[in-house]
Amino acid sequence: DGLTVFSATSAMRHPSRSENYLSPKAALSFQAASDLVLKASTGRAIRMPTVHELYGATSTTNSQFINDPNLKPERSWTSELTAERDLGNGVLRGTFFTESTHDSLYSQSIVDPVALRTISRVQNVGRIQTNGVEIAYSGFDVAVRGLDLNASVTYADSVIKENAGYVATPGDTVGKRQPNIPRWRATALAAYRFDERWSGSVGARYSGNQFRTLNNSDVNGYTYMGVSKFFTVDLRARYKINRQLTAAFGIDNVNNYTFWNFHPYPQRSYVFELKADL
């Protein structure tokens, strides 16, 4: 019994809908050796369109949202193959993952050059195929006693394979990369315990180029509504005053990298913490 009310005197009723889906999942693990575990998993996920996406048409002086009461639910099959090796003082993991998503739900925003306002429209994207590999390591007392290390590198090839919808012209999204999914991502965190009271850490994060639009037309991510690549480094020092009190000081984005995700992220920031445990 969907209903969209445009004003006190204008409304549109939509026919009733009732749909049911199964979301099965399965996982297997095999101890191939004393220090090697193999894992396989697969599962189906269903994401129903929200009330706002189906019926929530809104309009203001500066923006307009166009709904679609006929949206289909998003359906994904995701599978992973993983190998984990115990290295004694750490674990090395390699994972291959693949995902096929049908009728993915996306809301796209464009600026109307005539009306001079932002127009957002939600649509189903026919099929998106994602394949990727991730290598991750987690270890303690690495190289020297007191040094812990966590790191990961991820490669993802996520491409729109089928889509009847479009952004500007028919067919302009087929073969394009899925929005907000960079090909490369990497993280690293090194922490060192100087003694029972003092510890410090250095963290780094990297994300490659990515897009926000389905037709990948937003080639400049360093602007309003854009999403950019980034590389940031964070520092943190921690001092345990006594059993109850702990103080910490940190510098986020110490390299002062300017990056965006719709809006600019904070640049170099200083943080001081005082924690009390009762």
C-alpha positions as CSV (number, residue, x, y, z in Angstrom):
1,D,0.0,0.0,0.0
2,G,2.7,2.5,-1.0
3,L,1.8,6.1,-1.0
4,T,3.7,9.2,-2.1
5,V,2.4,12.5,-0.9
6,F,3.6,15.5,-3.0
7,S,1.5,18.1,-1.3
8,A,-1.7,18.6,0.7
9,T,-3.7,18.1,-2.5
10,S,-1.5,15.8,-4.5
11,A,-0.6,12.2,-3.9
12,M,0.0,8.9,-5.7
13,R,-0.9,5.5,-4.6
14,H,1.1,2.4,-5.5
15,P,0.0,-1.2,-5.8
16,S,0.8,-3.7,-3.0
17,R,3.9,-5.9,-3.2
18,S,4.9,-9.0,-1.4
19,E,8.2,-10.9,-2.2
20,N,10.1,-13.6,-0.4
21,Y,13.7,-14.7,-0.8
22,L,16.0,-17.3,0.6
23,S,19.5,-16.3,1.9
24,P,21.5,-19.6,2.3
25,K,25.1,-19.6,3.5
26,A,27.7,-22.4,3.8
27,A,31.3,-22.7,4.9
28,L,33.9,-25.5,5.1
29,S,37.3,-25.6,6.6
30,F,40.1,-28.2,6.3
31,Q,43.2,-28.6,8.4
32,A,45.6,-29.5,5.5
33,A,48.6,-29.5,7.8
34,S,49.5,-28.6,11.4
35,D,50.3,-25.0,10.3
36,L,47.9,-24.7,7.3
37,V,44.1,-24.2,7.2
38,L,42.0,-24.1,4.0
39,K,38.6,-22.5,4.0
40,A,35.8,-22.1,1.5
41,S,32.5,-20.2,2.0
42,T,29.6,-19.0,-0.1
43,G,26.4,-17.2,0.6
44,R,23.5,-15.3,-0.9
45,A,22.5,-11.8,0.3
46,I,19.3,-10.0,-0.4
47,R,18.9,-6.2,0.1
48,M,15.3,-5.0,-0.2
49,P,14.8,-1.4,-1.5
50,T,13.9,1.0,1.4
51,V,10.7,2.9,1.8
52,H,12.5,6.1,0.8
53,E,13.9,4.5,-2.4
54,L,10.5,3.1,-3.4
55,Y,8.2,6.0,-2.5
56,G,10.2,8.9,-1.1
57,A,10.0,11.5,-3.9
58,T,11.1,14.9,-2.5
59,S,11.8,18.3,-4.0
60,T,13.3,21.5,-2.7
61,T,14.7,24.6,-4.2
62,N,18.2,23.2,-4.4
63,S,17.6,19.4,-4.8
64,Q,15.2,16.8,-6.1
65,F,15.0,13.0,-5.3
66,I,13.2,10.9,-7.9
67,N,11.9,7.6,-6.4
68,D,10.9,4.3,-8.2
69,P,8.1,2.1,-6.8
70,N,9.1,-0.7,-9.2
71,L,12.6,-1.2,-7.8
72,K,13.8,-4.8,-7.6
73,P,15.7,-6.1,-4.5
74,E,19.5,-6.4,-4.8
75,R,20.6,-10.1,-5.0
76,S,24.3,-11.1,-4.5
77,W,26.2,-14.4,-4.5
78,T,29.5,-14.1,-2.7
79,S,32.2,-16.8,-2.4
80,E,35.7,-17.0,-0.9
81,L,38.6,-19.3,-0.9
82,T,41.2,-18.8,1.9
83,A,44.5,-20.3,2.9
84,E,45.9,-19.4,6.4
85,R,49.4,-20.4,7.5
86,D,50.7,-20.2,11.0
87,L,54.2,-18.9,11.0
88,G,54.7,-19.3,14.8
89,N,54.7,-15.6,15.7
90,G,52.1,-14.6,13.1
91,V,49.5,-15.7,10.6
92,L,49.7,-15.2,6.9
93,R,46.4,-15.3,5.0
94,G,45.6,-15.3,1.3
95,T,42.0,-14.9,0.1
96,F,40.4,-15.1,-3.4
97,F,36.9,-13.6,-3.5
98,T,34.2,-13.3,-6.1
99,E,30.8,-11.7,-6.1
100,S,28.0,-11.5,-8.7
101,T,25.3,-8.9,-7.9
102,H,22.1,-8.6,-9.8
103,D,19.9,-5.4,-9.7
104,S,22.3,-3.6,-7.5
105,L,20.6,-0.5,-5.9
106,Y,22.3,2.8,-6.6
107,S,21.3,6.4,-6.1
108,Q,23.0,8.8,-8.5
109,S,23.2,12.6,-8.2
110,I,23.8,15.0,-11.0
111,V,23.6,18.8,-11.2
112,D,21.0,20.0,-13.7
113,P,22.7,22.9,-15.5
114,V,19.3,24.4,-16.4
115,A,17.5,24.2,-13.1
116,L,20.8,24.7,-11.2
117,R,19.9,22.0,-8.6
118,T,21.1,18.5,-7.6
119,I,18.8,15.7,-8.9
120,S,19.2,12.2,-7.4
121,R,17.6,9.2,-9.0
122,V,17.7,5.6,-7.6
123,Q,17.9,2.7,-10.1
124,N,18.7,-1.0,-10.4
125,V,22.0,-1.9,-12.1
126,G,21.6,-5.1,-14.0
127,R,24.8,-7.1,-13.0
128,I,28.1,-6.2,-11.4
129,Q,30.9,-8.8,-11.3
130,T,33.7,-8.4,-8.7
131,N,36.8,-10.6,-8.5
132,G,39.7,-10.0,-6.2
133,V,42.6,-11.1,-4.0
134,E,43.6,-10.1,-0.5
135,I,46.9,-10.9,1.3
136,A,47.0,-10.2,5.0
137,Y,49.5,-10.7,7.8
138,S,49.2,-10.4,11.6
139,G,52.2,-11.0,13.8
140,F,53.7,-10.3,17.2
141,D,57.3,-9.9,18.3
142,V,58.2,-9.5,14.7
143,A,62.0,-9.2,14.1
144,V,62.5,-7.8,17.7
145,R,60.6,-8.5,20.9
146,G,57.8,-6.0,21.5
147,L,57.1,-5.2,17.8
148,D,53.7,-6.2,16.5
149,L,52.7,-5.9,12.8
150,N,49.4,-6.0,10.9
151,A,49.2,-5.4,7.2
152,S,47.0,-6.1,4.2
153,V,46.8,-5.5,0.5
154,T,43.6,-5.9,-1.5
155,Y,43.1,-6.0,-5.3
156,A,39.5,-5.8,-6.6
157,D,38.3,-5.8,-10.2
158,S,34.6,-4.7,-10.0
159,V,32.9,-4.0,-13.3
160,I,29.3,-3.3,-14.4
161,K,28.6,-6.2,-16.9
162,E,24.9,-5.5,-17.7
163,N,22.7,-2.5,-17.2
164,A,19.6,-1.2,-19.0
165,G,19.7,2.1,-17.1
166,Y,22.1,4.9,-17.7
167,V,23.4,8.2,-16.4
168,A,23.6,10.4,-19.4
169,T,23.2,8.2,-22.5
170,P,22.0,4.6,-22.9
171,G,24.9,2.1,-22.5
172,D,27.3,4.6,-20.8
173,T,27.7,2.4,-17.7
174,V,28.4,-1.0,-19.2
175,G,32.1,-1.9,-18.7
176,K,32.6,0.8,-16.1
177,R,33.9,0.2,-12.6
178,Q,31.6,-0.1,-9.7
179,P,31.5,3.2,-7.7
180,N,33.4,3.5,-4.5
181,I,35.5,0.3,-5.2
182,P,39.2,1.1,-5.9
183,R,41.4,-1.5,-7.6
184,W,44.0,-1.3,-4.8
185,R,43.7,-0.8,-1.1
186,A,46.4,-1.3,1.6
187,T,46.8,-0.9,5.3
188,A,49.7,-1.3,7.7
189,L,50.0,-0.9,11.5
190,A,53.2,-1.3,13.5
191,A,53.1,-1.1,17.3
192,Y,56.1,-1.3,19.6
193,R,56.0,-1.8,23.4
194,F,59.0,0.0,24.8
195,D,58.3,-1.2,28.4
196,E,55.3,-1.9,30.6
197,R,54.2,1.7,30.5
198,W,55.2,3.1,27.1
199,S,54.0,2.0,23.7
200,G,53.8,3.6,20.3
201,S,52.3,2.9,16.9
202,V,52.5,4.0,13.3
203,G,49.6,3.3,10.9
204,A,49.3,3.8,7.2
205,R,46.3,3.6,4.8
206,Y,46.2,3.7,1.0
207,S,43.2,3.7,-1.4
208,G,43.6,4.0,-5.2
209,N,41.5,5.9,-7.6
210,Q,37.8,5.4,-7.5
211,F,34.5,6.8,-8.9
212,R,31.2,7.9,-7.5
213,T,29.2,7.9,-10.7
214,L,28.1,4.7,-12.6
215,N,29.5,6.0,-15.9
216,N,32.8,6.9,-14.3
217,S,32.6,10.5,-15.6
218,D,33.8,12.1,-12.3
219,V,37.5,11.8,-13.2
220,N,38.4,14.5,-10.7
221,G,37.8,13.1,-7.2
222,Y,39.3,16.1,-5.4
223,T,36.1,18.1,-5.4
224,Y,32.6,18.4,-4.0
225,M,30.7,15.1,-4.5
226,G,33.9,13.4,-5.6
227,V,35.8,10.5,-4.1
228,S,39.6,10.5,-4.4
229,K,42.6,8.3,-3.8
230,F,44.5,8.8,-0.5
231,F,47.5,7.9,1.5
232,T,47.6,8.8,5.1
233,V,49.9,8.1,8.1
234,D,48.8,8.2,11.7
235,L,51.1,8.3,14.8
236,R,50.1,7.4,18.4
237,A,52.0,7.2,21.8
238,R,50.4,5.6,24.9
239,Y,51.6,5.9,28.5
240,K,50.1,3.8,31.3
241,I,50.2,6.1,34.4
242,N,48.9,3.4,36.8
243,R,46.4,0.6,36.9
244,Q,43.5,3.0,36.4
245,L,44.8,5.8,34.3
246,T,46.1,5.8,30.7
247,A,47.1,8.8,28.6
248,A,47.6,8.8,24.8
249,F,48.6,11.4,22.2
250,G,48.2,11.0,18.5
251,I,48.6,12.8,15.2
252,D,46.1,11.6,12.5
253,N,47.1,12.2,8.8
254,V,50.5,13.4,9.8
255,N,51.5,13.8,6.2
256,N,48.6,16.3,5.8
257,Y,47.1,14.6,2.7
258,T,44.1,16.3,1.2
259,F,41.4,13.8,0.1
260,W,37.7,13.7,-0.5
261,N,34.7,11.4,-0.1
262,F,31.8,13.7,-1.1
263,H,33.3,16.3,1.3
264,P,37.0,16.9,2.3
265,Y,38.3,14.7,5.1
266,P,40.2,16.2,8.0
267,Q,43.8,17.0,7.3
268,R,46.5,16.8,10.1
269,S,44.7,16.4,13.4
270,Y,46.0,16.2,17.0
271,V,44.3,14.0,19.6
272,F,44.8,13.7,23.3
273,E,43.1,11.0,25.4
274,L,42.9,10.3,29.1
275,K,41.2,7.1,30.1
276,A,40.2,6.0,33.6
277,D,39.3,2.3,34.4
278,L,37.3,1.9,37.6
